[in-house]
Amino acid sequence: MAWFRRSKENISTSVPKKDIPDGMWTKCGGCGEIIHRKLLEQNLFTCPKCNYHFRIGSKEYFGILLDAGSFREMDRKMRAVDVLGFTDTKPYKNRIDDSIRKTGLNDAVRTGEGAVEGVPVVIACMDFSFIGGSMGSVVGEKIARATETARKKEKPLIVISSSGGARMMEGALSLMQMAKMSARLAQLSDAGIPYISILTDPTTGGVTASFAMLGDIHIAEPSALIGFAGPRVIRQTIGKDLPAGFQRSEFLLEKGFVDMIVHRKELKSTLARVLNLLGS
Amino acid sequence: MARVILDFEKPIIELEQKIAEMRSYSDNLDIAEEINKLEAKVDQVRRTVYSNLTRWQRVQLARHPDRPYTLDYIRLITTDFTELHGDRHFADDKAIVAGFGRIDKEAVLIVGHQKGRDTKSNIERNFGMPNPEGYRKALRLMQLAVKFRKPIITLLDTPGAYPGIGAEERGQAEAIARNLLEMSHLPVPIIVVIIGEGASGGALGIGVGDRILMFENAWYSVIAPESCSSILWRSWEYKEQAAEALKLTAEDLKEQGIVDRIVPEPMGGAHRDPEKAAQTLKAILLEELRALKKVKPEKLVQERIAKFSAMGSWKE
């Protein structure tokens, strides 16, 4: 058999993996099943065989959760500013421009008003594809404003999180966004208006340590990674492997940090039911 | 314990030692002139070194093992300090200390991160890295301060919230988030002082207030320079560049509109004269408290929320 063994490394492609592939066929990240794009879409980007939830963005979530034609986007044009003149291996300015070009988005969150089965809501959804869903001044300001709109118009607030944490390239200013958003959420809470936090894969760092964990109700998608420190950092700190299922939605449910785990296909009906129960 | 001397402190400390040595036998010899010359020289060296500190050098000063910690400031500026323990749910976290005490006549709650000075005390204090119960203890006592209408002073000095299995199980993120929300609307004056290291959410978790003060050689940012280097440069070697890029010094943060006031340190840093550093802080705290106590609670909260809401930079 030695004749047939590959003596060199396996051939690898230089093209990075995409969250939603462009081709007609997609391999499931959970079970390896090959799924046709049409079927995947019909299944709201979940695997029909193993229920693996593909990572999707604001465009897909607004389509899934909001009534057709109800969405009105707010602060669409807001963009990041390189206030520190930050350069690592690449200037932050270029990173922003490249991400805008590549994703067609202006930053890592989109906000607006819409309706869920007829219930008017204010909604925000993060896009992991934009610099890892990192939270800088734009994310902070847009979510703070969305929270203000929810309070003033007395509409429930829904935030869908997907983020690696705070955006390092904005230094302490990105850290302060956590305080800003939390302060606005305190006012919303004092006004008695519901805030539902939906946690998707992955939600870590400063996003978890601020608005994602401050919902009146926490809904997680199955098997999403949710935590404060990333698994790699924890592994390095304690020098041990992490237990199976650590920091996944099911773990958080068991430990008491999410109220429920909901399959994407039931997300809209669950939201509508909860909003109706809490509404006046 | 051997005295820790940073690289850039070396020329100064060597000269100081030489002067001390000469003084010890100056009784027999007439070398006063020589000593004067050396003193002038050390003065000049000090001025050059400390007026040209790089951001990374400030990070090193902020981490200096002789730098005064929370309990040192408490000892140096309060009377009747009474430490209180536990979050009433799980444990007492020794990486955060809290209690009531008096600064002059003013009874206040002081909450602060606490590091250790040697291996044993560092293990006890978990190197100043709190677990969720630390943040929950802080919140419990801050709510007590509200109940008895006492101002709150928080002292920030942490390399970060602890990234461990237990911390995640007990909701590190939730504990920090809850504090951010609650601190933003507590109806008593809150003064935040960054005394050493202000690393990310672990620092901010007790860092929302009406006045943000920062010691001259402290640092405060979204991430420690080493971790930033390891993520963005994929190597630990770029910590100096990362410190520069993050703009994490007191002056930087004042410019960014995050810090209200810089607390000046004695020449060479707070560790060279802790007493003096503490007295400077005490005077500033009393001044800020006097001003904040005049503001009505509702207005205080409104202004606090407005203060944090104004932070950030974007275009539209």
Boltz contact constraints between the chains, C-beta under 6 A:
constraints:
  - contact:
      token1: [A, 77]
      token2: [B, 316]
      max_distance: 6.0
  - contact:
      token1: [A, 78]
      token2: [B, 314]
      max_distance: 6.0
  - contact:
      token1: [A, 78]
      token2: [B, 316]
      max_distance: 6.0
  - contact:
      token1: [A, 79]
      token2: [B, 315]
      max_distance: 6.0
  - contact:
      token1: [A, 81]
      token2: [B, 313]
      max_distance: 6.0
  - contact:
      token1: [A, 81]
      token2: [B, 314]
      max_distance: 6.0
  - contact:
      token1: [A, 81]
      token2: [B, 315]
      max_distance: 6.0
  - contact:
      token1: [A, 83]
      token2: [B, 313]
      max_distance: 6.0
  - contact:
      token1: [A, 84]
      token2: [B, 247]
      max_distance: 6.0
  - contact:
      token1: [A, 86]
      token2: [B, 245]
      max_distance: 6.0
  - contact:
      token1: [A, 88]
      token2: [B, 232]
      max_distance: 6.0
  - contact:
      token1: [A, 137]
      token2: [B, 312]
      max_distance: 6.0
  - contact:
      token1: [A, 137]
      token2: [B, 313]
      max_distance: 6.0
  - contact:
      token1: [A, 137]
      token2: [B, 314]
      max_distance: 6.0
  - contact:
      token1: [A, 138]
      token2: [B, 314]
      max_distance: 6.0
  - contact:
      token1: [A, 140]
      token2: [B, 312]
      max_distance: 6.0
  - contact:
      token1: [A, 141]
      token2: [B, 312]
      max_distance: 6.0
  - contact:
      token1: [A, 141]
      token2: [B, 314]
      max_distance: 6.0
  - contact:
      token1: [A, 166]
      token2: [B, 222]
      max_distance: 6.0
  - contact:
      token1: [A, 168]
      token2: [B, 222]
      max_distance: 6.0
  - contact:
      token1: [A, 168]
      token2: [B, 223]
      max_distance: 6.0
  - contact:
      token1: [A, 168]
      token2: [B, 228]
      max_distance: 6.0
  - contact:
      token1: [A, 171]
      token2: [B, 221]
      max_distance: 6.0
  - contact:
      token1: [A, 171]
      token2: [B, 222]
      max_distance: 6.0
  - contact:
      token1: [A, 171]
      token2: [B, 246]
      max_distance: 6.0
  - contact:
      token1: [A, 171]
      token2: [B, 247]
      max_distance: 6.0
  - contact:
      token1: [A, 172]
      token2: [B, 220]
      max_distance: 6.0
  - contact:
      token1: [A, 172]
      token2: [B, 221]
      max_distance: 6.0
  - contact:
      token1: [A, 172]
      token2: [B, 222]
      max_distance: 6.0
  - contact:
      token1: [A, 172]
      token2: [B, 253]
      max_distance: 6.0
  - contact:
      token1: [A, 172]
      token2: [B, 258]
      max_distance: 6.0
  - contact:
      token1: [A, 173]
      token2: [B, 256]
      max_distance: 6.0
  - contact:
      token1: [A, 173]
      token2: [B, 312]
      max_distance: 6.0
  - contact:
      token1: [A, 174]
      token2: [B, 222]
      max_distance: 6.0
  - contact:
      token1: [A, 175]
      token2: [B, 204]
      max_distance: 6.0
  - contact:
      token1: [A, 175]
      token2: [B, 222]
      max_distance: 6.0
  - contact:
      token1: [A, 176]
      token2: [B, 258]
      max_distance: 6.0
  - contact:
      token1: [A, 176]
      token2: [B, 311]
      max_distance: 6.0
  - contact:
      token1: [A, 178]
      token2: [B, 180]
      max_distance: 6.0
  - contact:
      token1: [A, 179]
      token2: [B, 180]
      max_distance: 6.0
  - contact:
      token1: [A, 179]
      token2: [B, 208]
      max_distance: 6.0
  - contact:
      token1: [A, 179]
      token2: [B, 308]
      max_distance: 6.0
  - contact:
      token1: [A, 180]
      token2: [B, 308]
      max_distance: 6.0
  - contact:
      token1: [A, 180]
      token2: [B, 309]
      max_distance: 6.0
  - contact:
      token1: [A, 180]
      token2: [B, 311]
      max_distance: 6.0
  - contact:
      token1: [A, 182]
      token2: [B, 180]
      max_distance: 6.0
  - contact:
      token1: [A, 182]
      token2: [B, 181]
      max_distance: 6.0
  - contact:
      token1: [A, 182]
      token2: [B, 184]
      max_distance: 6.0
  - contact:
      token1: [A, 183]
      token2: [B, 184]
      max_distance: 6.0
  - contact:
      token1: [A, 183]
      token2: [B, 305]
      max_distance: 6.0
  - contact:
      token1: [A, 183]
      token2: [B, 308]
      max_distance: 6.0
  - contact:
      token1: [A, 185]
      token2: [B, 181]
      max_distance: 6.0
  - contact:
      token1: [A, 186]
      token2: [B, 181]
      max_distance: 6.0
  - contact:
      token1: [A, 186]
      token2: [B, 184]
      max_distance: 6.0
  - contact:
      token1: [A, 186]
      token2: [B, 185]
      max_distance: 6.0
  - contact:
      token1: [A, 206]
      token2: [B, 201]
      max_distance: 6.0
  - contact:
      token1: [A, 208]
      token2: [B, 173]
      max_distance: 6.0
  - contact:
      token1: [A, 209]
      token2: [B, 173]
      max_distance: 6.0
  - contact:
      token1: [A, 209]
      token2: [B, 176]
      max_distance: 6.0
  - contact:
      token1: [A, 209]
      token2: [B, 177]
      max_distance: 6.0
  - contact:
      token1: [A, 209]
      token2: [B, 201]
      max_distance: 6.0
  - contact:
      token1: [A, 210]
      token2: [B, 177]
      max_distance: 6.0
  - contact:
      token1: [A, 210]
      token2: [B, 180]
      max_distance: 6.0
  - contact:
      token1: [A, 213]
      token2: [B, 173]
      max_distance: 6.0
  - contact:
      token1: [A, 213]
      token2: [B, 174]
      max_distance: 6.0
  - contact:
      token1: [A, 213]
      token2: [B, 177]
      max_distance: 6.0
  - contact:
      token1: [A, 214]
      token2: [B, 177]
      max_distance: 6.0
  - contact:
      token1: [A, 214]
      token2: [B, 181]
      max_distance: 6.0
  - contact:
      token1: [A, 227]
      token2: [B, 168]
      max_distance: 6.0
  - contact:
      token1: [A, 228]
      token2: [B, 172]
      max_distance: 6.0
  - contact:
      token1: [A, 228]
      token2: [B, 173]
      max_distance: 6.0
  - contact:
      token1: [A, 229]
      token2: [B, 163]
      max_distance: 6.0
  - contact:
      token1: [A, 233]
      token2: [B, 163]
      max_distance: 6.0
  - contact:
      token1: [A, 234]
      token2: [B, 163]
      max_distance: 6.0
  - contact:
      token1: [A, 237]
      token2: [B, 163]
      max_distance: 6.0
  - contact:
      token1: [A, 238]
      token2: [B, 164]
      max_distance: 6.0
  - contact:
      token1: [A, 247]
      token2: [B, 168]
      max_distance: 6.0
  - contact:
      token1: [A, 255]
      token2: [B, 169]
      max_distance: 6.0
  - contact:
      token1: [A, 257]
      token2: [B, 171]
      max_distance: 6.0
  - contact:
      token1: [A, 257]
      token2: [B, 174]
      max_distance: 6.0
